[in-house]
Amino acid sequence: MNAFLELEPFSTPLFEIPDDADFEYTSMLAADDFPLMDGDFPADQPPAPAEVVSGGGKRSFQADDGEAMCVVSRSSKRRKKAPTNSTSPSNRDGSGGGEGNEPTAERRGSRRVWVRERSTEWWDRMRDPAACPEADFRRAFRMPRAVFDKLCDDLAAAVAKEDTTLRAAIPVPQRVAVCLWRLATGDPLREVSRRFGLGISTCHNIIVQVCAAITIVLLTRVVRWPDSHAAAASRFQALSGIPGVVGAVHTEHFRIVAPREHAGEYYDHRLTDRNNKATYSVAMQAVVDADGAFTDVCIGHPGSLSDAAVLEKSALYARCEAGLLLGHDKLGWQQPLWLVGGASYPLTSWMLVPCTQTNQTWAQDRLNAQVADARAAAVGAFRRLRARWQCLRRAEVKLPELANMLAACCVLHNLCERSGEELDADLLHDELVVVDDGVVAGGGNTVRSAAAEEVRDHRIAHVRSSSRRQCFFL
């Protein structure tokens, strides 16, 4: 901080001496027991800047050689006399005690750092493997201790802070634990502050920084497209019976606080009708593999958009249109690969959706059942995502911070799913993911490709013929 602060102007002229007998005026330099006489300043050296204290502010000025004596002789500090009391013991011995006296130089110039002492007993117990069982640690942070330690090692370079002369830096495990506890429980910051022995604003800053670090460091490493389309297709074929499916697409809407700007874009009609009150949301589209892990995410579009509109605005749509899902069979012929979507998605050359006609045949019902089995991987993944990270029930953060929080939850979800972490059944009890399987306006899906419709019809005929053969042999 600078030695001198610019404050409001003095209420009285700086060199005007009022004729008030109740005040005494002493020179600033004379107050330091340096008597001033004419000619004290050397001729070849200008006087040092004088400091004038008035009220609570400080001012500095530099006098010229011609007016140096005038400034020093007339610059003064205005100080009110302390009330005299003959019966005061401090006045009897000449110490000059009393409320009106100037504080001593030691008290006036001394500074100390004040830090509130908070209890860290809960966190000290959780980080000790001997005091905290593995089951309690998993219940608190939604992951095993080994995965937690690996996460801390990956984020150490991004979230670590250095010690200062005033205090020691918060360790990396405690920073990561603060973020995980907030995401897992959705508790208010006051409760997070009480458990970890940190300030409320400190906890908020840690959560924002750790979520950003998880997004920057781990998102592209953990949420990635399948390395082998054949392996992903075999997993989905064993799950649903449909060949060539490499992922299931689902779009979920997460409730948010009404934003101050462009609130109409985030107004969600479906959630409003379901909750019977105005609800705002942010859409998140994700592709899920057969094991329930996210392979592609698109976060941040307003909740007023439909699932098809979110798909068209995503980078996934551009990559698939450019030929991302073009495979080859054993003979070298191009074999189309599929993403499975709901009734709200269009039928394209790479998106397989259920039939939505009002009068459906048995073969169409059979195909819809197989598509639903494939989509169950995505629906279950979003259900476990909401149950594991309960902060997503209603995100009370700013929109710029919400994208990092959702991305961090997706990364942590993949870490838990790939480590085989089981989710408690009581957490899944209250979670519900809305699946849009209704009839699209117009009597069916929007057909973007006639060839895709022909392939789907061929698949329906194949299902009919295979089912008849099975019934014949039975």
Sine and cosine of phi, psi and omega as CSV:
sin_phi,cos_phi,sin_psi,cos_psi,sin_omega,cos_omega
0.00,0.00,0.60,-0.80,0.02,-1.00
-0.91,0.41,0.42,-0.91,-0.03,-1.00
-0.94,0.34,-0.45,0.89,-0.06,-1.00
-0.80,-0.60,0.68,-0.74,-0.01,-1.00
-0.93,-0.36,0.60,-0.80,0.03,-1.00
-1.00,0.02,0.92,-0.40,-0.05,-1.00
-0.89,-0.45,-0.20,-0.98,-0.02,-1.00
-0.94,0.35,0.43,-0.90,0.00,-1.00
-0.89,0.46,0.40,-0.92,0.05,-1.00
-0.93,0.37,0.58,-0.82,0.00,-1.00
-0.96,0.30,-0.43,0.91,0.02,-1.00
-0.87,-0.49,0.44,-0.90,0.04,-1.00
-0.83,0.56,0.52,-0.86,-0.12,-0.99
-0.92,0.38,-0.60,0.80,-0.10,-1.00
-0.94,-0.33,0.23,0.97,0.02,-1.00
-1.00,0.02,0.80,-0.59,-0.04,-1.00
-0.97,-0.24,0.94,-0.33,0.01,-1.00
-0.94,0.34,0.35,-0.94,-0.03,-1.00
-1.00,-0.06,0.71,0.70,0.00,-1.00
-0.99,-0.12,0.86,-0.51,-0.05,-1.00
-0.98,0.22,-0.20,0.98,-0.04,-1.00
-1.00,0.10,0.01,1.00,-0.03,-1.00
-0.83,-0.56,0.51,-0.86,0.09,-1.00
-0.89,-0.47,0.51,-0.86,-0.08,-1.00
-0.83,-0.55,0.84,-0.55,0.00,-1.00
-0.81,-0.58,0.53,-0.85,0.03,-1.00
-0.94,0.33,0.56,-0.83,0.00,-1.00
-0.89,0.46,-0.71,0.71,-0.01,-1.00
-0.96,0.28,-0.54,0.84,0.05,-1.00
-0.93,0.36,-0.44,0.90,0.02,-1.00
-0.92,0.38,-0.36,0.93,0.04,-1.00
-1.00,-0.07,0.40,0.92,0.08,-1.00
0.89,0.45,0.57,0.82,0.12,-0.99
-0.89,-0.46,0.99,-0.13,-0.01,-1.00
-0.90,0.43,0.60,-0.80,-0.04,-1.00
-0.97,-0.26,0.73,-0.68,0.07,-1.00
-0.76,-0.65,0.35,-0.94,0.04,-1.00
-0.89,0.45,0.75,-0.67,0.03,-1.00
1.00,0.02,0.19,0.98,0.01,-1.00
-0.93,0.37,-0.47,0.88,-0.02,-1.00
-1.00,0.09,0.72,-0.69,0.07,-1.00
-0.89,0.45,0.46,-0.89,-0.07,-1.00
-0.94,0.35,-0.52,0.85,-0.06,-1.00
-1.00,-0.10,0.16,0.99,-0.04,-1.00
-0.74,-0.67,0.84,-0.55,0.01,-1.00
-0.95,0.31,0.39,-0.92,0.00,-1.00
-0.92,0.38,0.47,-0.88,0.02,-1.00
-0.95,0.32,0.43,-0.90,0.02,-1.00
-0.86,0.50,0.73,-0.69,0.01,-1.00
-1.00,-0.06,0.50,-0.86,-0.02,-1.00
-0.90,-0.43,0.78,-0.63,-0.02,-1.00
-0.92,-0.39,0.79,-0.61,0.02,-1.00
-0.94,-0.34,0.81,-0.59,0.03,-1.00
-0.60,-0.80,0.81,-0.58,-0.05,-1.00
0.92,0.39,-0.89,-0.45,0.04,-1.00
-0.89,-0.45,0.14,0.99,-0.09,-1.00
-0.93,-0.38,0.28,-0.96,-0.01,-1.00
-0.84,-0.55,0.60,-0.80,0.07,-1.00
-0.69,-0.73,0.55,-0.83,0.04,-1.00
-0.81,-0.58,0.53,-0.85,0.06,-1.00
-0.49,-0.87,0.37,-0.93,0.02,-1.00
-0.89,-0.45,0.86,-0.51,-0.02,-1.00
-1.00,0.03,0.54,-0.84,0.08,-1.00
-0.97,0.22,0.18,-0.98,-0.02,-1.00
-0.90,0.43,-0.59,0.81,-0.07,-1.00
-0.95,0.32,-0.39,0.92,-0.05,-1.00
-0.86,-0.51,0.35,0.94,-0.02,-1.00
-0.89,0.45,-0.74,0.67,-0.03,-1.00
-0.91,0.42,-0.57,0.82,0.00,-1.00
-0.92,0.40,-0.65,0.76,-0.03,-1.00
-0.93,0.37,-0.72,0.69,-0.06,-1.00
-0.93,0.37,-0.61,0.79,-0.05,-1.00
-0.96,0.27,-0.42,0.91,-0.08,-1.00
-0.95,-0.32,-0.28,0.96,0.05,-1.00
-0.94,0.33,0.70,-0.71,-0.13,-0.99
-0.52,-0.85,0.29,-0.96,0.08,-1.00
-0.93,-0.37,0.77,-0.64,-0.05,-1.00
-1.00,0.00,0.87,-0.50,-0.05,-1.00
-0.68,-0.74,0.77,-0.64,0.00,-1.00
-0.99,0.16,0.66,-0.75,0.00,-1.00
-0.93,0.38,0.58,-0.82,0.07,-1.00
-0.96,0.28,0.60,-0.80,0.03,-1.00
-0.90,0.43,0.74,-0.67,-0.02,-1.00
-1.00,0.09,0.65,-0.76,0.02,-1.00
-0.59,-0.81,0.92,-0.39,-0.08,-1.00
-0.93,0.37,-0.40,0.92,-0.03,-1.00
-1.00,0.01,-0.10,1.00,-0.03,-1.00
-0.96,0.29,0.77,-0.64,-0.01,-1.00
-0.91,0.42,-0.46,0.89,0.00,-1.00
-0.95,0.31,-0.44,0.90,0.01,-1.00
-1.00,0.09,-0.36,0.93,-0.01,-1.00
-0.93,0.36,-0.66,0.75,-0.05,-1.00
-1.00,0.01,0.06,1.00,0.08,-1.00
0.99,0.15,0.20,0.98,-0.01,-1.00
-0.97,0.24,-0.35,0.94,0.06,-1.00
0.96,0.28,0.51,0.86,0.00,-1.00
-0.95,0.31,0.30,-0.95,0.01,-1.00
0.59,-0.81,0.28,-0.96,-0.04,-1.00
-0.93,0.37,-0.45,0.89,-0.05,-1.00
-1.00,0.10,-0.10,0.99,-0.04,-1.00
-0.97,0.26,0.40,-0.92,0.05,-1.00
-0.94,0.34,0.63,-0.78,0.10,-0.99
-0.92,0.38,0.40,-0.92,-0.02,-1.00
-0.92,0.38,0.31,-0.95,-0.02,-1.00
-0.91,0.42,-0.51,0.86,-0.01,-1.00
-0.93,0.36,-0.69,0.73,0.02,-1.00
-0.94,0.34,-0.59,0.81,-0.05,-1.00
-0.95,0.30,-0.54,0.84,-0.07,-1.00
-0.98,-0.18,-0.22,0.98,-0.07,-1.00
-0.98,0.22,0.56,-0.83,0.04,-1.00
-0.70,-0.72,0.57,-0.82,0.05,-1.00
-0.58,-0.81,0.43,-0.90,-0.01,-1.00
-1.00,-0.06,0.79,-0.62,0.00,-1.00
-0.95,-0.31,0.85,-0.52,0.00,-1.00
-0.81,-0.59,0.77,-0.64,0.01,-1.00
-0.97,0.25,0.75,-0.66,0.02,-1.00
-0.99,0.17,0.81,-0.58,0.04,-1.00
-0.83,-0.56,0.48,-0.88,-0.04,-1.00
-0.99,0.12,0.74,-0.67,0.08,-1.00
-0.91,-0.41,0.45,0.89,-0.08,-1.00
-0.88,0.47,-0.66,0.75,-0.05,-1.00
-0.90,0.43,-0.72,0.69,-0.01,-1.00
-0.93,0.36,-0.59,0.81,0.05,-1.00
-0.88,0.47,-0.58,0.82,0.03,-1.00
-0.96,0.27,-0.61,0.79,-0.03,-1.00
-0.93,0.36,-0.54,0.84,-0.05,-1.00
-1.00,0.08,-0.10,0.99,0.02,-1.00
-1.00,-0.08,0.92,-0.39,-0.02,-1.00
-0.88,0.48,-0.48,0.88,0.00,-1.00
-0.96,0.28,-0.54,0.84,-0.04,-1.00
-1.00,-0.02,-0.43,0.90,-0.04,-1.00
-0.90,-0.44,0.91,-0.42,0.05,-1.00
-0.90,0.43,0.32,-0.95,-0.02,-1.00
-0.89,0.45,-0.58,0.81,0.00,-1.00
-0.91,0.42,-0.65,0.76,0.03,-1.00
-0.92,0.39,-0.61,0.80,0.02,-1.00
-0.91,0.41,-0.67,0.75,0.03,-1.00
-0.91,0.41,-0.63,0.78,0.00,-1.00
-0.92,0.40,-0.53,0.85,-0.04,-1.00
-0.99,0.16,-0.66,0.75,-0.13,-0.99
-0.90,-0.43,0.09,1.00,0.12,-0.99
0.90,0.44,0.34,0.94,0.02,-1.00
-0.41,-0.91,0.40,-0.92,0.05,-1.00
-0.92,0.40,0.29,-0.96,-0.02,-1.00
-0.92,0.40,-0.55,0.83,0.01,-1.00
-0.91,0.41,-0.66,0.75,0.05,-1.00
-0.91,0.40,-0.61,0.79,0.04,-1.00
-0.89,0.46,-0.70,0.71,0.01,-1.00
-0.90,0.43,-0.64,0.77,0.04,-1.00
-0.91,0.42,-0.61,0.79,0.05,-1.00
-0.90,0.44,-0.65,0.76,0.03,-1.00
-0.90,0.43,-0.62,0.79,0.03,-1.00
-0.91,0.41,-0.63,0.78,0.00,-1.00
-0.93,0.36,-0.52,0.86,-0.07,-1.00
-0.99,-0.16,0.02,1.00,-0.10,-0.99
-0.87,0.50,-0.70,0.72,-0.05,-1.00
-0.93,0.36,-0.40,0.91,-0.07,-1.00
-1.00,-0.04,-0.48,0.88,-0.11,-0.99
-0.91,-0.41,-0.11,0.99,-0.02,-1.00
-0.94,0.35,0.59,-0.81,0.05,-1.00
-0.85,-0.53,0.38,-0.93,-0.01,-1.00
-1.00,-0.10,0.48,-0.88,0.07,-1.00
-0.94,0.34,0.50,-0.86,0.06,-1.00
-0.88,-0.48,0.08,-1.00,0.01,-1.00
-0.95,0.31,-0.29,0.96,-0.04,-1.00
-1.00,-0.03,-0.59,0.81,-0.05,-1.00
-0.35,-0.94,0.29,-0.96,0.04,-1.00
-0.99,0.10,0.54,-0.84,-0.01,-1.00
-0.95,0.31,0.47,-0.88,0.04,-1.00
-0.96,0.28,0.76,-0.65,-0.05,-1.00
-0.90,0.44,0.39,-0.92,-0.01,-1.00
-0.89,0.46,-0.71,0.71,0.03,-1.00
-0.85,0.52,-0.61,0.80,0.03,-1.00
-0.93,0.36,-0.60,0.80,0.05,-1.00
-0.90,0.44,-0.72,0.69,0.01,-1.00
-0.91,0.42,-0.63,0.78,0.00,-1.00
-0.91,0.41,-0.60,0.80,0.06,-1.00
-0.87,0.50,-0.71,0.70,0.00,-1.00
-0.91,0.41,-0.71,0.71,-0.03,-1.00
-0.90,0.43,-0.64,0.77,0.00,-1.00
-0.91,0.42,-0.66,0.75,0.03,-1.00
-0.90,0.43,-0.69,0.72,0.01,-1.00
-0.94,0.35,-0.58,0.81,-0.08,-1.00
-0.97,0.24,-0.63,0.77,-0.10,-0.99
-0.98,-0.20,-0.46,0.89,-0.10,-0.99
0.94,0.34,0.27,0.96,0.00,-1.00
-0.91,0.41,0.44,-0.90,0.05,-1.00
-0.91,0.41,0.33,-0.95,-0.04,-1.00
-0.89,0.46,-0.47,0.89,0.03,-1.00
-0.90,0.43,-0.63,0.78,0.03,-1.00
-0.95,0.33,-0.62,0.78,0.07,-1.00
-0.89,0.46,-0.65,0.76,0.03,-1.00
-0.89,0.46,-0.64,0.77,-0.02,-1.00
-0.93,0.38,-0.62,0.78,-0.06,-1.00
-0.96,0.28,-0.61,0.79,-0.09,-1.00
-0.99,-0.17,-0.05,1.00,0.04,-1.00
0.93,0.36,0.59,0.81,0.00,-1.00
-0.82,-0.58,0.27,-0.96,0.06,-1.00
-0.94,0.33,0.38,-0.93,-0.03,-1.00
-0.91,0.42,-0.73,0.68,0.02,-1.00
-0.91,0.42,-0.56,0.83,0.06,-1.00
-0.90,0.43,-0.67,0.74,0.04,-1.00
-0.89,0.46,-0.67,0.75,0.01,-1.00
-0.89,0.45,-0.70,0.72,0.01,-1.00
-0.90,0.43,-0.62,0.78,0.01,-1.00
-0.90,0.43,-0.69,0.73,-0.02,-1.00
-0.89,0.46,-0.70,0.72,0.01,-1.00
-0.90,0.44,-0.68,0.73,-0.04,-1.00
-0.93,0.37,-0.66,0.75,-0.03,-1.00
-0.94,0.35,-0.65,0.76,0.05,-1.00
-0.88,0.47,-0.67,0.74,0.05,-1.00
-0.91,0.43,-0.62,0.78,0.02,-1.00
-0.92,0.39,-0.65,0.76,0.05,-1.00
-0.88,0.48,-0.66,0.75,-0.01,-1.00
-0.91,0.41,-0.69,0.73,-0.07,-1.00
-0.96,0.28,-0.67,0.74,-0.15,-0.99
-1.00,0.08,-0.66,0.75,-0.22,-0.98
-0.93,-0.37,-0.21,0.98,-0.12,-0.99
-0.89,0.46,-0.76,0.65,-0.04,-1.00
-0.96,0.29,-0.32,0.95,0.00,-1.00
-1.00,0.04,-0.54,0.84,-0.09,-1.00
-0.99,-0.14,-0.69,0.72,0.03,-1.00
-1.00,-0.09,0.99,-0.10,-0.09,-1.00
-0.67,-0.74,0.40,-0.92,0.00,-1.00
-0.94,0.33,0.51,-0.86,-0.02,-1.00
-0.85,0.53,0.68,-0.73,0.02,-1.00
-0.93,0.36,-0.54,0.84,-0.02,-1.00
-0.81,-0.59,0.89,-0.46,0.06,-1.00
-0.92,0.39,-0.54,0.84,-0.01,-1.00
-0.91,0.41,-0.66,0.75,0.02,-1.00
-0.92,0.40,-0.66,0.75,0.02,-1.00
-0.92,0.40,-0.62,0.79,0.00,-1.00
-0.93,0.37,-0.60,0.80,0.02,-1.00
-0.91,0.40,-0.58,0.81,0.03,-1.00
-0.91,0.40,-0.69,0.72,0.01,-1.00
-0.94,0.34,-0.55,0.84,0.03,-1.00
-0.92,0.40,-0.60,0.80,0.08,-1.00
-0.94,0.35,-0.44,0.90,-0.02,-1.00
-0.99,0.12,-0.64,0.77,-0.13,-0.99
-0.84,-0.54,-0.34,0.94,-0.06,-1.00
1.00,0.00,-0.01,1.00,0.01,-1.00
-1.00,-0.10,0.84,-0.55,0.01,-1.00
-0.98,0.17,0.49,-0.87,0.12,-0.99
0.99,0.10,0.13,0.99,0.00,-1.00
-1.00,0.00,0.81,-0.58,-0.03,-1.00
-0.92,-0.39,-0.06,1.00,0.01,-1.00
-0.06,-1.00,0.43,-0.90,0.06,-1.00
-0.91,-0.41,0.73,-0.68,-0.07,-1.00
-0.97,-0.26,0.69,-0.72,0.08,-1.00
-0.53,-0.85,0.59,-0.80,0.04,-1.00
-0.89,-0.46,0.82,-0.57,0.00,-1.00
-0.89,-0.46,0.57,-0.82,0.01,-1.00
-0.95,-0.32,0.80,-0.60,-0.02,-1.00
-0.95,-0.32,0.77,-0.64,-0.05,-1.00
-0.93,0.36,0.62,-0.78,0.04,-1.00
-0.70,-0.71,0.21,-0.98,0.14,-0.99
-0.96,0.27,0.58,-0.81,-0.03,-1.00
-0.83,0.55,0.86,-0.51,0.00,-1.00
-0.94,0.34,0.39,-0.92,0.00,-1.00
-0.96,0.27,-0.52,0.85,-0.02,-1.00
-0.89,-0.45,0.64,-0.77,0.04,-1.00
0.83,0.56,0.71,0.70,-0.03,-1.00
-0.92,0.40,-0.51,0.86,-0.01,-1.00
-0.90,0.44,-0.49,0.87,0.00,-1.00
-0.94,0.33,-0.43,0.90,-0.04,-1.00
-0.99,-0.17,0.06,1.00,0.03,-1.00
-0.95,0.31,0.84,-0.54,-0.08,-1.00
-0.97,-0.25,0.92,-0.39,-0.03,-1.00
-0.94,0.34,-0.62,0.78,-0.04,-1.00
-0.92,0.39,-0.71,0.70,0.04,-1.00
-0.94,0.35,-0.51,0.86,0.05,-1.00
-0.91,0.41,-0.70,0.71,0.03,-1.00
-0.91,0.41,-0.56,0.83,-0.02,-1.00
-0.97,0.26,-0.60,0.80,-0.05,-1.00
-1.00,-0.06,-0.13,0.99,-0.02,-1.00
0.87,0.48,0.49,0.87,0.09,-1.00
-0.35,-0.94,0.33,-0.94,-0.05,-1.00
-0.89,0.46,0.81,-0.59,-0.05,-1.00
-0.76,-0.65,0.66,-0.75,0.01,-1.00
-0.88,-0.48,0.55,-0.83,-0.10,-1.00
-0.50,-0.87,0.25,-0.97,0.12,-0.99
-0.84,-0.54,0.71,-0.70,-0.05,-1.00
-1.00,0.01,0.62,-0.79,0.11,-0.99
-0.75,-0.66,0.88,-0.48,0.04,-1.00
-0.98,-0.21,0.68,-0.73,-0.04,-1.00
-0.59,-0.81,0.55,-0.84,0.17,-0.99
-0.97,-0.24,0.76,-0.65,-0.11,-0.99
-0.86,-0.51,0.65,-0.76,0.07,-1.00
-1.00,0.09,-0.01,-1.00,-0.07,-1.00
-0.92,0.38,-0.35,0.94,0.01,-1.00
-1.00,0.02,-0.03,1.00,0.03,-1.00
1.00,0.00,0.26,0.97,0.03,-1.00
-0.98,-0.19,0.55,-0.84,-0.01,-1.00
-0.98,0.21,0.72,-0.69,0.06,-1.00
-0.92,-0.39,-0.26,0.97,0.05,-1.00
-0.35,-0.94,0.71,-0.70,0.00,-1.00
-0.74,-0.67,0.54,-0.84,0.08,-1.00
-0.71,-0.71,0.92,-0.40,-0.18,-0.98
-0.83,-0.55,0.63,-0.78,0.22,-0.97
0.91,-0.41,-0.11,0.99,0.00,-1.00
-0.96,0.27,0.54,-0.84,-0.03,-1.00
-0.87,0.48,0.50,-0.87,-0.04,-1.00
-0.96,0.30,-0.19,0.98,0.02,-1.00
-0.97,0.24,-0.26,0.97,-0.01,-1.00
-0.97,0.23,0.52,-0.85,0.07,-1.00
-0.98,0.21,0.19,-0.98,0.00,-1.00
-0.89,0.45,-0.62,0.78,0.03,-1.00
-0.91,0.41,-0.61,0.79,0.01,-1.00
-0.93,0.37,-0.63,0.77,0.05,-1.00
-0.90,0.44,-0.64,0.77,0.02,-1.00
-0.89,0.45,-0.69,0.73,-0.03,-1.00
-0.92,0.39,-0.47,0.88,0.00,-1.00
-1.00,0.06,-0.14,0.99,-0.07,-1.00
-1.00,0.08,0.34,-0.94,0.07,-1.00
-0.95,0.31,-0.38,0.92,0.04,-1.00
-0.88,0.48,-0.65,0.76,-0.01,-1.00
-0.88,0.47,-0.69,0.72,0.00,-1.00
-0.91,0.41,-0.63,0.77,0.00,-1.00
-0.93,0.36,-0.65,0.76,0.01,-1.00
-0.93,0.36,-0.62,0.79,0.06,-1.00
-0.91,0.41,-0.44,0.90,0.01,-1.00
-0.99,0.10,-0.04,1.00,0.07,-1.00
0.96,-0.28,0.46,0.89,0.03,-1.00
-0.90,0.44,-0.59,0.81,-0.11,-0.99
-0.97,-0.25,0.64,0.77,0.10,-0.99
-0.97,-0.23,0.92,-0.40,0.01,-1.00
-0.93,-0.36,-0.01,-1.00,-0.01,-1.00
-0.72,-0.69,0.65,-0.76,0.02,-1.00
-1.00,0.06,-0.18,-0.98,-0.07,-1.00
-0.92,0.40,-0.50,0.87,-0.01,-1.00
-1.00,0.06,-0.02,1.00,0.01,-1.00
1.00,-0.05,-0.03,1.00,0.03,-1.00
-0.97,0.24,0.55,-0.83,0.04,-1.00
-0.93,0.37,0.78,-0.62,0.01,-1.00
-0.86,-0.52,0.86,-0.50,-0.05,-1.00
-0.94,0.34,0.62,-0.78,0.11,-0.99
-0.96,-0.26,0.40,-0.92,-0.16,-0.99
-0.84,-0.54,0.49,-0.87,0.35,-0.94
-0.94,-0.35,0.68,-0.73,-0.04,-1.00
-0.99,-0.14,0.80,-0.60,0.03,-1.00
-0.79,-0.61,0.07,-1.00,0.00,-1.00
-1.00,0.05,-0.11,-0.99,-0.04,-1.00
-0.93,0.37,-0.31,0.95,-0.01,-1.00
-0.99,0.14,-0.10,1.00,0.01,-1.00
-0.99,-0.13,0.44,-0.90,0.03,-1.00
-0.98,0.18,0.38,-0.92,0.08,-1.00
-1.00,0.03,0.90,-0.43,-0.01,-1.00
-0.81,-0.59,-0.07,-1.00,0.00,-1.00
-0.95,0.31,-0.20,0.98,0.01,-1.00
-0.79,-0.61,-0.01,1.00,0.02,-1.00
-0.90,-0.44,0.88,-0.47,0.03,-1.00
-0.98,-0.18,0.83,-0.56,-0.05,-1.00
-0.81,-0.58,0.35,-0.94,-0.01,-1.00
-0.96,0.28,0.29,-0.96,0.08,-1.00
-0.98,0.18,0.66,-0.75,-0.08,-1.00
-0.83,-0.56,0.33,0.95,0.05,-1.00
-0.92,0.38,0.46,-0.89,-0.03,-1.00
-0.94,0.35,-0.69,0.73,0.00,-1.00
-0.97,-0.25,0.99,-0.15,-0.08,-1.00
-0.97,-0.24,0.54,-0.84,0.06,-1.00
-0.99,0.15,0.12,-0.99,0.03,-1.00
-0.90,0.43,-0.61,0.79,0.01,-1.00
-0.91,0.42,-0.61,0.79,0.05,-1.00
-0.92,0.39,-0.63,0.77,0.07,-1.00
-0.89,0.45,-0.63,0.77,0.04,-1.00
-0.90,0.45,-0.68,0.74,0.05,-1.00
-0.90,0.44,-0.67,0.75,0.02,-1.00
-0.88,0.47,-0.59,0.81,0.04,-1.00
-0.91,0.41,-0.64,0.77,0.03,-1.00
-0.92,0.38,-0.64,0.77,0.06,-1.00
-0.90,0.44,-0.64,0.77,0.03,-1.00
-0.90,0.43,-0.60,0.80,0.05,-1.00
-0.90,0.43,-0.62,0.79,0.03,-1.00
-0.94,0.34,-0.62,0.78,0.01,-1.00
-0.96,0.29,-0.28,0.96,0.00,-1.00
-0.87,0.49,-0.47,0.88,0.05,-1.00
-0.90,0.44,-0.67,0.74,0.01,-1.00
-0.95,0.30,-0.67,0.74,0.00,-1.00
-0.90,0.44,-0.69,0.73,0.03,-1.00
-0.91,0.42,-0.58,0.81,0.03,-1.00
-0.90,0.43,-0.69,0.73,0.03,-1.00
-0.93,0.37,-0.55,0.84,0.04,-1.00
-0.92,0.40,-0.68,0.73,0.05,-1.00
-0.93,0.36,-0.54,0.84,0.06,-1.00
-0.88,0.48,-0.72,0.69,0.02,-1.00
-0.92,0.40,-0.64,0.77,-0.04,-1.00
-0.95,0.33,-0.60,0.80,-0.04,-1.00
-0.97,0.25,-0.62,0.78,-0.03,-1.00
-0.88,-0.47,1.00,0.00,-0.14,-0.99
-0.97,0.24,-0.06,1.00,0.13,-0.99
-0.92,0.40,-0.29,0.96,-0.03,-1.00
-0.99,0.16,-0.08,1.00,0.02,-1.00
-0.90,0.44,-0.65,0.76,0.12,-0.99
-0.41,-0.91,0.98,-0.19,-0.09,-1.00
-0.96,0.26,0.90,-0.43,0.00,-1.00
-0.97,-0.26,0.81,0.58,0.03,-1.00
-0.78,-0.62,0.21,-0.98,0.03,-1.00
-0.96,0.29,0.43,-0.90,-0.05,-1.00
-0.86,0.51,-0.66,0.75,0.04,-1.00
-0.88,0.47,-0.51,0.86,0.01,-1.00
-1.00,0.09,-0.33,0.94,-0.07,-1.00
-0.93,0.37,-0.61,0.79,-0.01,-1.00
-0.88,0.47,-0.69,0.72,0.04,-1.00
-0.91,0.41,-0.60,0.80,0.00,-1.00
-0.92,0.39,-0.69,0.72,0.04,-1.00
-0.91,0.42,-0.67,0.74,0.03,-1.00
-0.90,0.43,-0.63,0.77,0.04,-1.00
-0.90,0.43,-0.63,0.78,0.04,-1.00
-0.90,0.43,-0.61,0.80,0.05,-1.00
-0.91,0.41,-0.66,0.75,0.03,-1.00
-0.90,0.44,-0.73,0.68,0.00,-1.00
-0.91,0.41,-0.56,0.83,0.07,-1.00
-0.88,0.48,-0.71,0.71,0.01,-1.00
-0.90,0.43,-0.62,0.78,0.04,-1.00
-0.88,0.47,-0.65,0.76,0.00,-1.00
-0.95,0.32,-0.66,0.75,-0.04,-1.00
-0.92,0.39,-0.67,0.74,-0.04,-1.00
-0.97,0.23,-0.30,0.95,0.10,-1.00
-1.00,0.04,-0.02,1.00,0.01,-1.00
0.97,0.22,0.40,0.92,-0.03,-1.00
-0.96,0.28,0.83,-0.55,0.04,-1.00
-0.99,0.14,0.62,-0.79,0.02,-1.00
-0.99,-0.17,0.68,-0.73,-0.02,-1.00
-0.87,0.49,0.63,-0.78,-0.03,-1.00
-0.93,0.38,-0.52,0.86,-0.01,-1.00
-0.93,0.37,-0.43,0.90,0.07,-1.00
-0.96,0.28,-0.53,0.85,0.00,-1.00
-0.99,0.16,-0.16,0.99,-0.14,-0.99
-0.91,0.42,-0.66,0.75,-0.11,-0.99
-0.99,-0.12,0.00,1.00,-0.06,-1.00
-1.00,0.03,0.71,-0.71,-0.01,-1.00
-0.68,-0.74,0.80,-0.60,0.06,-1.00
-0.95,-0.32,0.83,-0.56,-0.05,-1.00
-0.99,0.17,0.81,-0.59,0.02,-1.00
-0.93,-0.36,0.83,-0.56,-0.04,-1.00
-1.00,0.00,0.99,-0.13,0.05,-1.00
-0.91,-0.41,0.31,0.95,-0.04,-1.00
-0.97,0.25,0.12,-0.99,-0.02,-1.00
-0.98,0.20,0.76,-0.65,0.01,-1.00
-0.97,0.24,0.56,-0.83,0.01,-1.00
-0.84,0.54,0.76,-0.65,-0.04,-1.00
0.96,-0.29,-0.05,1.00,0.09,-1.00
1.00,-0.05,0.02,1.00,0.01,-1.00
-0.04,-1.00,0.01,-1.00,0.02,-1.00
-0.93,0.38,0.40,-0.92,0.12,-0.99
-0.96,0.28,0.88,-0.47,-0.05,-1.00
-1.00,-0.01,0.91,-0.41,0.04,-1.00
-1.00,-0.10,-0.25,0.97,-0.06,-1.00
-0.58,-0.81,0.85,-0.53,0.06,-1.00
-0.92,0.38,-0.55,0.83,0.04,-1.00
-0.91,0.42,-0.60,0.80,0.03,-1.00
-0.92,0.40,-0.61,0.79,0.04,-1.00
-0.91,0.41,-0.61,0.79,0.03,-1.00
-0.92,0.39,-0.62,0.78,0.05,-1.00
-0.91,0.42,-0.66,0.75,0.01,-1.00
-0.91,0.42,-0.65,0.76,0.05,-1.00
-0.91,0.42,-0.59,0.80,0.06,-1.00
-0.90,0.43,-0.60,0.80,0.03,-1.00
-0.91,0.41,-0.61,0.79,0.03,-1.00
-0.90,0.44,-0.69,0.73,0.04,-1.00
-0.89,0.45,-0.60,0.80,0.01,-1.00
-0.91,0.40,-0.64,0.77,0.04,-1.00
-0.89,0.46,-0.64,0.76,-0.03,-1.00
-0.91,0.41,-0.70,0.71,-0.04,-1.00
-0.93,0.37,-0.66,0.76,0.01,-1.00
-0.92,0.39,-0.60,0.80,0.01,-1.00
-0.93,0.38,-0.61,0.79,0.03,-1.00
-0.91,0.41,-0.63,0.78,0.02,-1.00
-0.91,0.42,-0.63,0.77,0.03,-1.00
-0.90,0.43,-0.65,0.76,0.01,-1.00
-0.93,0.38,-0.57,0.82,0.00,-1.00
-0.90,0.43,-0.70,0.72,-0.04,-1.00
-0.96,0.26,-0.42,0.91,0.06,-1.00
-0.96,0.28,0.00,0.00,0.00,0.00
